[in-house]
Amino acid sequence: KAMFQSDDQNKPLLSIDSDDSDTQYAETGRNKITKTLKLRRNIDVFSGVLVASGVMLGSGIFVSANTVLDAANNSLGVTLLIWVFGGAVAVMSTLCYCELATSISESGSDYTYLSHAYTPAFGFLLPWMSTFVPCSDTATILTFARYALAPSFSCSAPSENSVKLTAICLLLFITAINILGVKFAVRLQVLLSWSKFVAVGAVVISAVVYVIRDSSIAIFDNSFKYKTRDYNIFKLLLYQSLTQVMYSYDGWNALCHVTEEVKEPEKTIPKASIAAVSIITLIYVTMNLAYFAVLTPEEISTSKIIALPFALKAMGGASWIVPLSVCLCAVSSYSAGILTHGRLPYVAARRGQLPMIFGMLHINSRVPSPALVLNALSTIVLINIGNLEMMIDTFGFVNWTFKGFSSLSVLILRKRMPHLKRPYKVPTIIPIFMFILSSVFVILPLINQPHFLYFYAIFFFAVGLCLYYIFVHK
């Protein structure tokens, strides 16, 4: 007999005798398996906070501080206001996603909401771009590789081949853990998140100890003092700093990607998402205070990797803790990204917009293994052809395009689907504000700093629409 076991009991869901025909199996058994084989709900509020914060608390705070400070004219007060503003924007966007996720209980996040609010063709562009151009995951894993290899190349920068090889090894390891099952992935995420918080705490404590030893340090003296700067240059730098800040906060909608794997999503997603954004905002502000306590504004603005000079000055012989912290942040962020973004090809394939194999689940672990493998292959390709700065710029342009239309979809779905049950309803002004802000993030670089990467992204959008028309619509 062929036995197909249920989730929690040992009772057979389907029993087929040896004399049953293949036709009977195809007509009855396969339908029962399809109805039974679903994603398991393993994520509660606590693990949801760790997953969402794990996605957000990545390498951004370690590579973006100098850009934000430069845009703020070396002003601590303005720098902190920019980071707080980024947290406020993340909270407002989170509120929009909470209404969408609690009214449409389906995994996929922006892809699902864009498909319902606009057309399936528009929704298809998100898994198309996210799967085959995974800029965010590539940037995160390259950051890990650079910091992990830095101690071994103290006299020179690590070679590109060694960085890429290290990044690919980590990618394969994290992907394998996620393929084993959601429980394994969540346990790994919880462990990495706690380790990451401990490491960040060590950085902050070292800054406090440094200030106590040197009582002459005055962090808040002339906090809002800055020099006059040309308006166009200031506007451009301010945009670049906000782009870097929002890249650091990205991931506030992480749980919306795995709605079908969240316990009581109507309660868990709002609580966990808002709590995660609040925690990350506090951490980012505290980290900036730690930087300013140890380093001068000139030292911060001239360092592309701010964590290394901070570690050497504040910790001395224990400076290895900071590269370790960055590595933990990057690994945790990438692991959480696979746990969430890896479901996009799975959801798209279920709708018939990608080959059927990517919509399949492993019969034992109930994990969309083919979709995770597809994401891993695409990331390996980008690792070999891209660099960190290029990935961040392209990701910001593409990401805000989808974020803006997703925010607007809140109002569109209220009009088109008024019958939907909405356990949480965001104030109308918030989605309008988020759409306007997202439009600024998309249009402003095209006017002030046109770069071929932006037009490359637009070209890739067009290619995706053509492929959708040929292979899906037709």
GUKOLPA-36704 format. One line per 2 residues: their letters; for each residue x, y, z of C-alpha. Coordinates in steps of 0.2 Angstrom, whole numbers, plus 5000, padded with zeros to 4 digits. Layout:
GUKOLPA-36704
a	X:Y:Z  ...
//
This chain:
GUKOLPA-36704
ka	5000:5000:5000  5005:5018:4997
mf	5003:5027:5013  5002:5046:5014
qs	5003:5052:5032  4994:5068:5040
dd	5003:5082:5049  5000:5077:5067
qn	4993:5059:5067  4998:5042:5060
kp	4982:5039:5052  4983:5036:5033
ll	4975:5050:5023  4975:5039:5007
si	4977:5020:5006  4978:5012:4988
ds	4977:4993:4986  4989:4985:4974
dd	4975:4980:4962  4969:4998:4960
sd	4971:5005:4943  4982:5020:4939
tq	4966:5029:4933  4958:5028:4950
ya	4974:5034:4958  4975:5049:4946
et	4956:5054:4949  4954:5051:4967
gr	4971:5050:4976  4980:5064:4968
nk	4965:5076:4971  4966:5071:4990
it	4984:5074:4991  4983:5091:4983
kt	4970:5096:4996  4980:5089:5010
lk	4997:5095:5005  4998:5112:5012
lr	5010:5124:5020  5011:5121:5039
rn	5008:5136:5051  5024:5136:5062
id	5027:5155:5065  5020:5163:5080
vf	5021:5181:5087  5038:5178:5095
sg	5046:5169:5080  5038:5182:5069
vl	5046:5196:5077  5063:5188:5076
va	5060:5183:5057  5055:5201:5053
sg	5069:5209:5063  5081:5197:5056
vm	5077:5202:5038  5078:5221:5043
lg	5094:5220:5054  5106:5216:5041
sg	5122:5224:5035  5114:5241:5030
if	5118:5250:5047  5137:5245:5044
vs	5138:5251:5026  5126:5266:5026
an	5131:5277:5040  5144:5287:5031
tv	5132:5291:5017  5119:5297:5029
ld	5131:5308:5039  5138:5316:5023
aa	5120:5320:5017  5117:5328:5034
nn	5133:5339:5033  5141:5329:5047
sl	5127:5334:5059  5123:5321:5072
gv	5106:5328:5075  5101:5328:5057
tl	5108:5311:5055  5097:5304:5069
li	5082:5313:5062  5085:5304:5045
wv	5086:5287:5053  5070:5290:5064
fg	5061:5296:5048  5066:5280:5040
ga	5058:5270:5054  5042:5281:5053
va	5041:5277:5035  5044:5259:5038
vm	5030:5259:5051  5017:5268:5040
st	5021:5255:5026  5019:5241:5038
lc	5002:5247:5043  4997:5246:5024
yc	5004:5229:5023  4995:5223:5039
el	4978:5228:5031  4982:5219:5015
at	4989:5203:5024  4974:5202:5036
si	4961:5204:5022  4970:5192:5009
se	4977:5177:5019  4988:5171:5005
sg	5007:5171:5004  5017:5181:4992
sd	5016:5199:4999  5017:5212:4985
yt	5014:5199:4972  4997:5193:4979
yl	4991:5211:4982  4996:5218:4965
sh	4988:5203:4956  4972:5206:4965
ay	4972:5225:4964  4978:5228:4946
tp	4981:5213:4934  4990:5197:4935
af	5002:5203:4923  5008:5217:4935
gf	5009:5205:4949  5020:5194:4938
ll	5033:5207:4937  5037:5205:4956
pw	5042:5187:4956  5050:5190:4939
ms	5062:5203:4946  5064:5196:4963
tf	5068:5178:4957  5079:5182:4942
vp	5087:5199:4949  5088:5196:4968
cs	5098:5211:4971  5095:5213:4990
dt	5100:5195:4994  5116:5197:4983
at	5121:5213:4992  5118:5205:5009
il	5128:5189:5005  5143:5199:4997
tf	5144:5210:5013  5145:5195:5023
ar	5159:5188:5012  5169:5204:5013
ya	5168:5206:5032  5171:5187:5035
la	5187:5188:5024  5194:5204:5031
ps	5204:5197:5045  5213:5185:5033
fs	5218:5199:5022  5224:5212:5034
cs	5237:5220:5022  5226:5220:5007
ap	5208:5219:5001  5201:5201:4998
se	5202:5195:4980  5185:5196:4971
ns	5186:5177:4968  5188:5173:4986
vk	5173:5184:4991  5162:5176:4978
lt	5167:5159:4983  5164:5162:5001
ai	5147:5170:4997  5142:5155:4987
cl	5146:5143:5000  5136:5152:5013
ll	5121:5153:5000  5122:5134:4998
fi	5122:5131:5017  5108:5142:5021
ta	5097:5136:5006  5100:5118:5012
in	5094:5122:5030  5078:5130:5023
il	5075:5115:5011  5075:5103:5027
gv	5060:5112:5033  5052:5127:5040
kf	5055:5122:5058  5074:5120:5055
av	5074:5137:5046  5064:5146:5060
rl	5076:5138:5073  5091:5144:5064
qv	5083:5161:5062  5079:5162:5081
ll	5097:5157:5085  5105:5170:5073
sw	5094:5184:5078  5098:5182:5097
sk	5117:5180:5092  5115:5196:5082
fv	5107:5206:5095  5120:5200:5108
av	5134:5206:5095  5126:5223:5092
ga	5124:5225:5111  5143:5222:5113
vv	5146:5236:5100  5135:5248:5110
is	5143:5243:5127  5160:5245:5120
av	5155:5263:5115  5148:5267:5132
vy	5164:5260:5140  5175:5271:5128
vi	5165:5287:5133  5166:5283:5152
rd	5185:5281:5150  5186:5298:5140
ss	5175:5310:5150  5180:5324:5137
ia	5169:5317:5124  5153:5327:5121
if	5142:5319:5109  5128:5331:5108
dn	5138:5347:5107  5133:5357:5091
sf	5122:5342:5086  5113:5352:5073
ky	5127:5363:5067  5130:5361:5048
kt	5138:5370:5033  5128:5378:5019
rd	5128:5368:5004  5122:5370:4986
yn	5103:5366:4986  5104:5353:4971
if	5119:5344:4979  5110:5344:4996
kl	5094:5337:4988  5104:5323:4978
ll	5114:5318:4994  5098:5318:5004
yq	5089:5307:4992  5105:5295:4992
sl	5105:5295:5011  5086:5291:5012
tq	5089:5277:4999  5103:5269:5010
vm	5092:5271:5026  5077:5263:5018
ys	5088:5249:5011  5093:5246:5029
yd	5075:5245:5035  5069:5234:5021
gw	5060:5219:5026  5046:5226:5036
na	5034:5216:5026  5043:5200:5028
lc	5029:5190:5036  5017:5194:5022
hv	5028:5183:5011  5024:5168:5022
te	5006:5172:5028  5000:5154:5025
ev	5014:5148:5037  5009:5161:5051
ke	4998:5156:5066  4983:5167:5067
pe	4989:5179:5054  4976:5192:5058
kt	4983:5194:5075  5001:5189:5073
ip	5006:5199:5058  5001:5216:5064
ka	5009:5213:5082  5025:5205:5075
si	5028:5217:5061  5026:5233:5071
aa	5036:5227:5086  5050:5222:5074
vs	5051:5239:5065  5051:5248:5082
ii	5065:5237:5089  5075:5240:5073
tl	5073:5259:5074  5079:5259:5092
iy	5094:5249:5087  5099:5260:5072
vt	5098:5276:5082  5108:5268:5096
mn	5121:5261:5084  5123:5279:5076
la	5126:5286:5094  5139:5273:5097
yf	5148:5278:5081  5148:5296:5085
av	5154:5293:5103  5170:5284:5096
lt	5173:5291:5079  5174:5309:5073
pe	5162:5315:5059  5178:5315:5047
ei	5183:5298:5052  5165:5292:5048
st	5163:5301:5032  5179:5295:5025
sk	5176:5276:5029  5166:5265:5017
ii	5166:5251:5030  5163:5261:5046
al	5163:5245:5058  5182:5242:5055
pf	5189:5259:5061  5176:5259:5075
al	5182:5242:5081  5200:5246:5081
ka	5197:5262:5091  5185:5256:5104
mg	5189:5238:5106  5208:5236:5103
ga	5212:5218:5104  5194:5213:5104
sw	5190:5222:5088  5186:5205:5080
iv	5169:5206:5088  5163:5219:5075
pl	5167:5209:5059  5158:5195:5068
sv	5143:5206:5072  5142:5211:5053
cl	5143:5193:5048  5130:5187:5060
ca	5118:5202:5054  5121:5197:5036
vs	5119:5178:5038  5103:5181:5048
sy	5096:5194:5035  5100:5182:5021
sa	5092:5167:5030  5076:5176:5034
gi	5076:5182:5016  5076:5165:5009
lt	5062:5160:5022  5051:5174:5015
hg	5056:5179:4997  5059:5161:4992
rl	5040:5159:4992  5037:5171:4978
py	5041:5158:4964  5030:5145:4973
va	5015:5157:4974  5018:5163:4956
ar	5019:5145:4950  5003:5140:4959
rg	4994:5154:4948  5001:5146:4932
ql	5014:5161:4929  5029:5150:4931
pm	5032:5132:4927  5022:5120:4938
if	5038:5112:4946  5041:5128:4956
gm	5024:5127:4963  5027:5110:4971
lh	5030:5106:4989  5042:5092:4996
in	5030:5079:5002  5038:5077:5019
sr	5045:5094:5024  5031:5104:5015
vp	5044:5116:5009  5044:5124:4991
sp	5061:5116:4987  5061:5119:4968
al	5057:5138:4971  5071:5139:4984
vl	5083:5131:4972  5078:5143:4958
na	5082:5158:4969  5099:5151:4974
ls	5104:5148:4956  5099:5166:4951
ti	5108:5173:4966  5124:5163:4961
vl	5123:5171:4944  5122:5189:4951
in	5136:5186:4963  5147:5182:4949
ig	5143:5197:4938  5139:5211:4951
nl	5146:5222:4965  5138:5228:4981
em	5135:5246:4976  5127:5242:4960
mi	5115:5229:4969  5110:5242:4982
dt	5106:5256:4968  5096:5244:4957
fg	5087:5236:4972  5081:5253:4978
fv	5074:5259:4962  5065:5242:4959
nw	5059:5240:4977  5051:5257:4978
tf	5041:5254:4962  5032:5239:4969
kg	5031:5247:4987  5021:5262:4980
fs	5009:5252:4970  5006:5240:4984
sl	5002:5255:4996  4990:5261:4983
sv	4982:5244:4981  4975:5246:4999
li	4963:5259:4992  4959:5250:4976
lr	4955:5234:4985  4943:5243:4996
kr	4934:5249:4981  4935:5233:4971
mp	4932:5220:4985  4922:5229:4999
hl	4916:5212:5005  4933:5207:5011
kr	4934:5205:5030  4947:5217:5036
py	4952:5214:5055  4964:5229:5053
kv	4960:5245:5043  4974:5258:5040
pt	4970:5277:5040  4967:5282:5022
ii	4980:5296:5022  4994:5283:5026
pi	4993:5274:5009  4991:5290:5000
fm	5007:5297:5008  5017:5281:5005
fi	5012:5281:4986  5018:5299:4984
ls	5034:5296:4994  5037:5280:4983
sv	5035:5290:4967  5048:5303:4973
fv	5060:5289:4976  5057:5282:4959
il	5056:5298:4949  5069:5309:4957
pl	5084:5298:4952  5079:5298:4934
in	5079:5317:4934  5094:5322:4945
qp	5105:5307:4942  5100:5296:4927
hf	5110:5280:4928  5111:5266:4916
ly	5106:5254:4930  5089:5262:4931
fy	5085:5260:4913  5092:5243:4914
ai	5078:5239:4927  5065:5247:4916
ff	5071:5236:4901  5069:5221:4912
fa	5052:5226:4917  5047:5227:4898
vg	5055:5210:4895  5045:5202:4909
lc	5029:5209:4902  5034:5202:4885
ly	5037:5185:4892  5021:5185:4902
yi	5011:5189:4886  5020:5175:4876
fv	5021:5161:4889  5007:5165:4901
hk	4993:5175:4893  4994:5166:4876
//
